[in-house]
Amino acid sequence: MRLLRVSLVLLVVLVVAGVGYSTVRNPETDTLDVRARTNVPGQFGGLVNGVTHFDIGGPDSARTVVLVHGFSVPLYIWDSTFFALRNDGYQVIRYDLYGRGLSDRPDVAYDGALFDAQLDGLLDSLHVSGPIDLIGLSFGGYVTAHYVSTHAKRVRTLTLIDPVASSGPLPWFLRVPIVGPWIWQVTQVPGMADNQTSDFLHPEHFPGWAEKYRPQMRFPGFGRALLRTRQTMAATDFDALYASVGKANVPVLLLWGKQDHTVPIEKATVITRNIPSVEFVPVDSAGHLPHMEQATLVNARILAFLSAHPVVKP
């Protein structure tokens, strides 16, 4: 009985300490509601799995390009590309994936089916009926490739920028129910903002990048969404994913920063061997975000690629 009492006391102490530590470390202290979404750029649409924050520019009647961001940095990561395409006459849509930015954080699996439904719902709500040109960055490569594999007739072209092409298994302790999410929330999530500068070859050229990231971390469900996204990546067969794109008969442009330390350019072989017709363009003097570090070059290649695959009139 004495041993049992001591064990119970220790358990209570550990639980209290864990809750206290979580309270101090967890940045998710605000509420994502109408107030949080007031006076911010962009628009909001209620879709089947929750509200989606998006931005749209260019003529309504123009050819539509959709930009899909990566693992955790929301739609502002596309600033240079968005304005370049809009100024060239395209209708451009960018949006926050569920769990990021000012989009809702549904308590569901963050997998291809969820992101397919989000993009489908957004296009339908905006009455975009014709084939679109998709551009996916990093984890956006997974999202766009999955969409092509399931909605090939709705896509005219696909551009991949430093796309995720592999993912190791989650550490065992992150797979333990309750304990794993707690460890993730208190050890990984708090440092997410500071870690973003490692995506650049020259982070000194982008002051304030970490601070721009922090606001989205305040809203509950952010960490959970990222962990479940990691779970999805850990279970993904990327060869099979990109092979399905290769069979879809959709033209593909692949751009990759040569000095990418987040997803090394050597991973490009996963895409090139599964999509033999891919147009592969290595980008020198750029890390994981070549569309930012070498914006002029990347924008020119994207525009040339789109021009080479014009709209076919019925």
Order of alpha helices (4+ residues) and beta strands (2+ residues): alpha-beta-beta-beta-alpha-beta-alpha-beta-alpha-beta-alpha-alpha-alpha-alpha-alpha-beta-alpha-beta-alpha-alpha
